[in-house]
């Protein structure tokens, strides 16, 4: 039983899970595409070229590490 069923305060994790499930029931794949696009546009406006270079390097490093561990 969850905390919610015991009439106790629910954790942020439980509230987030419940909210995510409710949102998923209300919206389709297009909704998630649109909010992802909006988030990407907002990020590109608030961060410069250096930000993308840094996260690209981190992603490349993580990918290289993963490949080495897989061998």
PDB file as gemmi writes it, atoms N, CA and C in Angstrom:
CRYST1    1.000    1.000    1.000  90.00  90.00  90.00 P 1                      
ATOM      1  N   UNK A   1       0.826  -1.187   0.000  1.00  0.00           N  
ATOM      2  CA  UNK A   1       0.000   0.000   0.000  1.00  0.00           C  
ATOM      3  C   UNK A   1       0.869   1.248   0.000  1.00  0.00           C  
ATOM      4  N   UNK A   2       0.447   2.255  -0.729  1.00  0.00           N  
ATOM      5  CA  UNK A   2       1.206   3.501  -0.746  1.00  0.00           C  
ATOM      6  C   UNK A   2       0.814   4.370   0.431  1.00  0.00           C  
ATOM      7  N   UNK A   3       1.633   5.369   0.688  1.00  0.00           N  
ATOM      8  CA  UNK A   3       1.313   6.323   1.752  1.00  0.00           C  
ATOM      9  C   UNK A   3      -0.036   6.992   1.507  1.00  0.00           C  
ATOM     10  N   UNK A   4      -0.365   7.214   0.249  1.00  0.00           N  
ATOM     11  CA  UNK A   4      -1.621   7.881  -0.108  1.00  0.00           C  
ATOM     12  C   UNK A   4      -2.824   7.087   0.402  1.00  0.00           C  
ATOM     13  N   UNK A   5      -2.767   5.778   0.325  1.00  0.00           N  
ATOM     14  CA  UNK A   5      -3.880   4.944   0.762  1.00  0.00           C  
ATOM     15  C   UNK A   5      -4.028   4.936   2.276  1.00  0.00           C  
ATOM     16  N   UNK A   6      -2.979   5.289   2.986  1.00  0.00           N  
ATOM     17  CA  UNK A   6      -3.026   5.350   4.446  1.00  0.00           C  
ATOM     18  C   UNK A   6      -3.410   6.742   4.947  1.00  0.00           C  
ATOM     19  N   UNK A   7      -3.744   7.650   4.036  1.00  0.00           N  
ATOM     20  CA  UNK A   7      -4.107   9.026   4.379  1.00  0.00           C  
ATOM     21  C   UNK A   7      -2.928   9.779   4.991  1.00  0.00           C  
ATOM     22  N   UNK A   8      -1.717   9.321   4.717  1.00  0.00           N  
ATOM     23  CA  UNK A   8      -0.520  10.016   5.169  1.00  0.00           C  
ATOM     24  C   UNK A   8      -0.037  10.913   4.040  1.00  0.00           C  
ATOM     25  N   UNK A   9       0.913  11.775   4.351  1.00  0.00           N  
ATOM     26  CA  UNK A   9       1.490  12.609   3.311  1.00  0.00           C  
ATOM     27  C   UNK A   9       2.242  11.722   2.332  1.00  0.00           C  
ATOM     28  N   UNK A  10       2.107  12.041   1.049  1.00  0.00           N  
ATOM     29  CA  UNK A  10       2.844  11.263   0.065  1.00  0.00           C  
ATOM     30  C   UNK A  10       4.185  11.929  -0.211  1.00  0.00           C  
ATOM     31  N   UNK A  11       5.122  11.147  -0.650  1.00  0.00           N  
ATOM     32  CA  UNK A  11       6.448  11.678  -0.956  1.00  0.00           C  
ATOM     33  C   UNK A  11       6.402  12.409  -2.286  1.00  0.00           C  
ATOM     34  N   UNK A  12       7.429  13.191  -2.554  1.00  0.00           N  
ATOM     35  CA  UNK A  12       7.529  13.856  -3.857  1.00  0.00           C  
ATOM     36  C   UNK A  12       7.602  12.829  -4.968  1.00  0.00           C  
ATOM     37  N   UNK A  13       8.292  11.739  -4.684  1.00  0.00           N  
ATOM     38  CA  UNK A  13       8.417  10.674  -5.688  1.00  0.00           C  
ATOM     39  C   UNK A  13       7.042  10.111  -6.051  1.00  0.00           C  
ATOM     40  N   UNK A  14       6.225   9.853  -5.031  1.00  0.00           N  
ATOM     41  CA  UNK A  14       4.884   9.324  -5.280  1.00  0.00           C  
ATOM     42  C   UNK A  14       4.026  10.342  -6.020  1.00  0.00           C  
ATOM     43  N   UNK A  15       4.098  11.596  -5.615  1.00  0.00           N  
ATOM     44  CA  UNK A  15       3.316  12.644  -6.269  1.00  0.00           C  
ATOM     45  C   UNK A  15       3.738  12.794  -7.724  1.00  0.00           C  
ATOM     46  N   UNK A  16       5.040  12.756  -7.977  1.00  0.00           N  
ATOM     47  CA  UNK A  16       5.540  12.859  -9.342  1.00  0.00           C  
ATOM     48  C   UNK A  16       5.100  11.693 -10.205  1.00  0.00           C  
ATOM     49  N   UNK A  17       5.150  10.501  -9.636  1.00  0.00           N  
ATOM     50  CA  UNK A  17       4.726   9.302 -10.372  1.00  0.00           C  
ATOM     51  C   UNK A  17       3.246   9.396 -10.724  1.00  0.00           C  
ATOM     52  N   UNK A  18       2.427   9.801  -9.751  1.00  0.00           N  
ATOM     53  CA  UNK A  18       0.988   9.918  -9.992  1.00  0.00           C  
ATOM     54  C   UNK A  18       0.692  10.984 -11.046  1.00  0.00           C  
ATOM     55  N   UNK A  19       1.394  12.110 -10.944  1.00  0.00           N  
ATOM     56  CA  UNK A  19       1.206  13.179 -11.917  1.00  0.00           C  
ATOM     57  C   UNK A  19       1.638  12.765 -13.309  1.00  0.00           C  
ATOM     58  N   UNK A  20       2.735  12.046 -13.389  1.00  0.00           N  
ATOM     59  CA  UNK A  20       3.214  11.564 -14.682  1.00  0.00           C  
ATOM     60  C   UNK A  20       2.247  10.585 -15.331  1.00  0.00           C  
ATOM     61  N   UNK A  21       1.685   9.710 -14.521  1.00  0.00           N  
ATOM     62  CA  UNK A  21       0.711   8.745 -15.048  1.00  0.00           C  
ATOM     63  C   UNK A  21      -0.551   9.452 -15.522  1.00  0.00           C  
ATOM     64  N   UNK A  22      -1.006  10.444 -14.772  1.00  0.00           N  
ATOM     65  CA  UNK A  22      -2.201  11.190 -15.152  1.00  0.00           C  
ATOM     66  C   UNK A  22      -1.958  11.959 -16.449  1.00  0.00           C  
ATOM     67  N   UNK A  23      -0.788  12.555 -16.574  1.00  0.00           N  
ATOM     68  CA  UNK A  23      -0.447  13.289 -17.790  1.00  0.00           C  
ATOM     69  C   UNK A  23      -0.380  12.342 -18.985  1.00  0.00           C  
ATOM     70  N   UNK A  24       0.213  11.186 -18.801  1.00  0.00           N  
ATOM     71  CA  UNK A  24       0.332  10.210 -19.887  1.00  0.00           C  
ATOM     72  C   UNK A  24      -1.041   9.734 -20.367  1.00  0.00           C  
ATOM     73  N   UNK A  25      -1.996   9.661 -19.466  1.00  0.00           N  
ATOM     74  CA  UNK A  25      -3.343   9.246 -19.860  1.00  0.00           C  
ATOM     75  C   UNK A  25      -4.048  10.331 -20.676  1.00  0.00           C  
ATOM     76  N   UNK A  26      -3.740  11.599 -20.373  1.00  0.00           N  
ATOM     77  CA  UNK A  26      -4.416  12.719 -21.029  1.00  0.00           C  
ATOM     78  C   UNK A  26      -3.819  13.069 -22.381  1.00  0.00           C  
ATOM     79  N   UNK A  27      -2.535  12.816 -22.578  1.00  0.00           N  
ATOM     80  CA  UNK A  27      -1.837  13.315 -23.764  1.00  0.00           C  
ATOM     81  C   UNK A  27      -1.225  12.198 -24.594  1.00  0.00           C  
ATOM     82  N   UNK A  28      -1.042  12.504 -25.887  1.00  0.00           N  
ATOM     83  CA  UNK A  28      -0.465  11.524 -26.801  1.00  0.00           C  
ATOM     84  C   UNK A  28       0.990  11.869 -27.131  1.00  0.00           C  
ATOM     85  N   UNK A  29       1.545  11.107 -28.064  1.00  0.00           N  
ATOM     86  CA  UNK A  29       2.943  11.260 -28.460  1.00  0.00           C  
ATOM     87  C   UNK A  29       3.234  12.675 -28.971  1.00  0.00           C  
ATOM     88  N   UNK A  30       2.296  13.275 -29.681  1.00  0.00           N  
ATOM     89  CA  UNK A  30       2.491  14.628 -30.224  1.00  0.00           C  
ATOM     90  C   UNK A  30       2.691  15.661 -29.113  1.00  0.00           C  
ATOM     91  N   UNK A  31       1.987  15.501 -28.014  1.00  0.00           N  
ATOM     92  CA  UNK A  31       2.136  16.404 -26.878  1.00  0.00           C  
ATOM     93  C   UNK A  31       3.577  16.391 -26.375  1.00  0.00           C  
ATOM     94  N   UNK A  32       4.126  15.192 -26.215  1.00  0.00           N  
ATOM     95  CA  UNK A  32       5.492  15.069 -25.708  1.00  0.00           C  
ATOM     96  C   UNK A  32       6.511  15.593 -26.715  1.00  0.00           C  
ATOM     97  N   UNK A  33       6.249  15.410 -28.007  1.00  0.00           N  
ATOM     98  CA  UNK A  33       7.123  15.973 -29.039  1.00  0.00           C  
ATOM     99  C   UNK A  33       7.144  17.495 -28.935  1.00  0.00           C  
ATOM    100  N   UNK A  34       5.967  18.081 -28.784  1.00  0.00           N  
ATOM    101  CA  UNK A  34       5.845  19.537 -28.726  1.00  0.00           C  
ATOM    102  C   UNK A  34       6.529  20.124 -27.490  1.00  0.00           C  
ATOM    103  N   UNK A  35       6.331  19.520 -26.326  1.00  0.00           N  
ATOM    104  CA  UNK A  35       6.966  20.082 -25.134  1.00  0.00           C  
ATOM    105  C   UNK A  35       8.483  19.873 -25.185  1.00  0.00           C  
ATOM    106  N   UNK A  36       8.923  18.800 -25.812  1.00  0.00           N  
ATOM    107  CA  UNK A  36      10.360  18.592 -25.997  1.00  0.00           C  
ATOM    108  C   UNK A  36      10.958  19.644 -26.912  1.00  0.00           C  
ATOM    109  N   UNK A  37      10.245  19.965 -27.968  1.00  0.00           N  
ATOM    110  CA  UNK A  37      10.703  20.999 -28.903  1.00  0.00           C  
ATOM    111  C   UNK A  37      10.770  22.364 -28.207  1.00  0.00           C  
ATOM    112  N   UNK A  38       9.739  22.690 -27.447  1.00  0.00           N  
ATOM    113  CA  UNK A  38       9.718  23.967 -26.718  1.00  0.00           C  
ATOM    114  C   UNK A  38      10.865  24.034 -25.716  1.00  0.00           C  
ATOM    115  N   UNK A  39      11.109  22.934 -25.021  1.00  0.00           N  
ATOM    116  CA  UNK A  39      12.204  22.905 -24.053  1.00  0.00           C  
ATOM    117  C   UNK A  39      13.552  23.067 -24.726  1.00  0.00           C  
ATOM    118  N   UNK A  40      13.724  22.433 -25.870  1.00  0.00           N  
ATOM    119  CA  UNK A  40      14.970  22.561 -26.617  1.00  0.00           C  
ATOM    120  C   UNK A  40      15.195  23.976 -27.116  1.00  0.00           C  
ATOM    121  N   UNK A  41      14.134  24.616 -27.583  1.00  0.00           N  
ATOM    122  CA  UNK A  41      14.240  26.006 -28.040  1.00  0.00           C  
ATOM    123  C   UNK A  41      14.572  26.939 -26.883  1.00  0.00           C  
ATOM    124  N   UNK A  42      13.936  26.733 -25.744  1.00  0.00           N  
ATOM    125  CA  UNK A  42      14.209  27.578 -24.575  1.00  0.00           C  
ATOM    126  C   UNK A  42      15.650  27.404 -24.107  1.00  0.00           C  
ATOM    127  N   UNK A  43      16.132  26.170 -24.124  1.00  0.00           N  
ATOM    128  CA  UNK A  43      17.510  25.908 -23.715  1.00  0.00           C  
ATOM    129  C   UNK A  43      18.483  26.577 -24.666  1.00  0.00           C  
ATOM    130  N   UNK A  44      18.209  26.509 -25.963  1.00  0.00           N  
ATOM    131  CA  UNK A  44      19.127  27.107 -26.926  1.00  0.00           C  
ATOM    132  C   UNK A  44      19.163  28.632 -26.805  1.00  0.00           C  
ATOM    133  N   UNK A  45      18.073  29.226 -26.372  1.00  0.00           N  
ATOM    134  CA  UNK A  45      18.044  30.679 -26.189  1.00  0.00           C  
ATOM    135  C   UNK A  45      18.765  31.110 -24.916  1.00  0.00           C  
ATOM    136  N   UNK A  46      18.768  30.248 -23.906  1.00  0.00           N  
ATOM    137  CA  UNK A  46      19.364  30.640 -22.622  1.00  0.00           C  
ATOM    138  C   UNK A  46      20.809  30.178 -22.456  1.00  0.00           C  
ATOM    139  N   UNK A  47      21.295  29.322 -23.360  1.00  0.00           N  
ATOM    140  CA  UNK A  47      22.661  28.818 -23.272  1.00  0.00           C  
ATOM    141  C   UNK A  47      23.401  29.074 -24.579  1.00  0.00           C  
ATOM    142  N   UNK A  48      24.663  29.281 -24.467  1.00  0.00           N  
ATOM    143  CA  UNK A  48      25.479  29.553 -25.640  1.00  0.00           C  
ATOM    144  C   UNK A  48      26.123  28.310 -26.225  1.00  0.00           C  
ATOM    145  N   UNK A  49      26.972  28.556 -27.218  1.00  0.00           N  
ATOM    146  CA  UNK A  49      27.678  27.490 -27.928  1.00  0.00           C  
ATOM    147  C   UNK A  49      28.511  26.631 -26.972  1.00  0.00           C  
ATOM    148  N   UNK A  50      29.110  27.267 -25.983  1.00  0.00           N  
ATOM    149  CA  UNK A  50      29.961  26.550 -25.032  1.00  0.00           C  
ATOM    150  C   UNK A  50      29.188  25.469 -24.278  1.00  0.00           C  
ATOM    151  N   UNK A  51      27.948  25.759 -23.949  1.00  0.00           N  
ATOM    152  CA  UNK A  51      27.106  24.804 -23.237  1.00  0.00           C  
ATOM    153  C   UNK A  51      26.949  23.524 -24.055  1.00  0.00           C  
ATOM    154  N   UNK A  52      26.644  23.677 -25.336  1.00  0.00           N  
ATOM    155  CA  UNK A  52      26.449  22.514 -26.193  1.00  0.00           C  
ATOM    156  C   UNK A  52      27.754  21.766 -26.443  1.00  0.00           C  
ATOM    157  N   UNK A  53      28.856  22.496 -26.522  1.00  0.00           N  
ATOM    158  CA  UNK A  53      30.158  21.845 -26.663  1.00  0.00           C  
ATOM    159  C   UNK A  53      30.456  20.991 -25.431  1.00  0.00           C  
ATOM    160  N   UNK A  54      30.169  21.547 -24.264  1.00  0.00           N  
ATOM    161  CA  UNK A  54      30.436  20.829 -23.014  1.00  0.00           C  
ATOM    162  C   UNK A  54      29.587  19.565 -22.882  1.00  0.00           C  
ATOM    163  N   UNK A  55      28.288  19.675 -23.154  1.00  0.00           N  
ATOM    164  CA  UNK A  55      27.452  18.486 -23.008  1.00  0.00           C  
ATOM    165  C   UNK A  55      27.752  17.470 -24.103  1.00  0.00           C  
ATOM    166  N   UNK A  56      28.181  17.936 -25.259  1.00  0.00           N  
ATOM    167  CA  UNK A  56      28.583  17.023 -26.327  1.00  0.00           C  
ATOM    168  C   UNK A  56      29.816  16.236 -25.947  1.00  0.00           C  
ATOM    169  N   UNK A  57      30.766  16.912 -25.312  1.00  0.00           N  
ATOM    170  CA  UNK A  57      31.981  16.231 -24.866  1.00  0.00           C  
ATOM    171  C   UNK A  57      31.658  15.217 -23.776  1.00  0.00           C  
ATOM    172  N   UNK A  58      30.780  15.594 -22.856  1.00  0.00           N  
ATOM    173  CA  UNK A  58      30.391  14.669 -21.788  1.00  0.00           C  
ATOM    174  C   UNK A  58      29.701  13.444 -22.368  1.00  0.00           C  
ATOM    175  N   UNK A  59      28.824  13.655 -23.333  1.00  0.00           N  
ATOM    176  CA  UNK A  59      28.128  12.535 -23.963  1.00  0.00           C  
ATOM    177  C   UNK A  59      29.088  11.634 -24.715  1.00  0.00           C  
ATOM    178  N   UNK A  60      30.038  12.234 -25.417  1.00  0.00           N  
ATOM    179  CA  UNK A  60      31.036  11.445 -26.141  1.00  0.00           C  
ATOM    180  C   UNK A  60      31.903  10.642 -25.201  1.00  0.00           C  
ATOM    181  N   UNK A  61      32.282  11.243 -24.089  1.00  0.00           N  
ATOM    182  CA  UNK A  61      33.100  10.546 -23.098  1.00  0.00           C  
ATOM    183  C   UNK A  61      32.333   9.372 -22.502  1.00  0.00           C  
ATOM    184  N   UNK A  62      31.072   9.610 -22.138  1.00  0.00           N  
ATOM    185  CA  UNK A  62      30.252   8.545 -21.546  1.00  0.00           C  
ATOM    186  C   UNK A  62      30.052   7.407 -22.539  1.00  0.00           C  
ATOM    187  N   UNK A  63      29.853   7.744 -23.802  1.00  0.00           N  
ATOM    188  CA  UNK A  63      29.659   6.724 -24.828  1.00  0.00           C  
ATOM    189  C   UNK A  63      30.933   5.902 -25.009  1.00  0.00           C  
ATOM    190  N   UNK A  64      32.083   6.563 -25.010  1.00  0.00           N  
ATOM    191  CA  UNK A  64      33.358   5.856 -25.156  1.00  0.00           C  
ATOM    192  C   UNK A  64      33.594   4.931 -23.961  1.00  0.00           C  
ATOM    193  N   UNK A  65      33.275   5.395 -22.769  1.00  0.00           N  
ATOM    194  CA  UNK A  65      33.423   4.574 -21.563  1.00  0.00           C  
ATOM    195  C   UNK A  65      32.527   3.339 -21.652  1.00  0.00           C  
ATOM    196  N   UNK A  66      31.310   3.538 -22.095  1.00  0.00           N  
ATOM    197  CA  UNK A  66      30.363   2.426 -22.205  1.00  0.00           C  
ATOM    198  C   UNK A  66      30.873   1.385 -23.204  1.00  0.00           C  
ATOM    199  N   UNK A  67      31.396   1.840 -24.325  1.00  0.00           N  
ATOM    200  CA  UNK A  67      31.923   0.915 -25.331  1.00  0.00           C  
ATOM    201  C   UNK A  67      33.097   0.115 -24.798  1.00  0.00           C  
ATOM    202  N   UNK A  68      33.966   0.789 -24.021  1.00  0.00           N  
ATOM    203  CA  UNK A  68      35.134   0.081 -23.441  1.00  0.00           C  
ATOM    204  C   UNK A  68      34.686  -0.990 -22.454  1.00  0.00           C  
ATOM    205  N   UNK A  69      33.665  -0.678 -21.661  1.00  0.00           N  
ATOM    206  CA  UNK A  69      33.172  -1.628 -20.662  1.00  0.00           C  
ATOM    207  C   UNK A  69      32.463  -2.818 -21.309  1.00  0.00           C  
ATOM    208  N   UNK A  70      31.923  -2.619 -22.503  1.00  0.00           N  
ATOM    209  CA  UNK A  70      31.182  -3.678 -23.187  1.00  0.00           C  
ATOM    210  C   UNK A  70      32.100  -4.723 -23.788  1.00  0.00           C  
ATOM    211  N   UNK A  71      33.357  -4.396 -23.976  1.00  0.00           N  
ATOM    212  CA  UNK A  71      34.287  -5.325 -24.615  1.00  0.00           C  
ATOM    213  C   UNK A  71      34.793  -6.370 -23.675  1.00  0.00           C  
TER     214      UNK A  71                                                      
END                                                                             
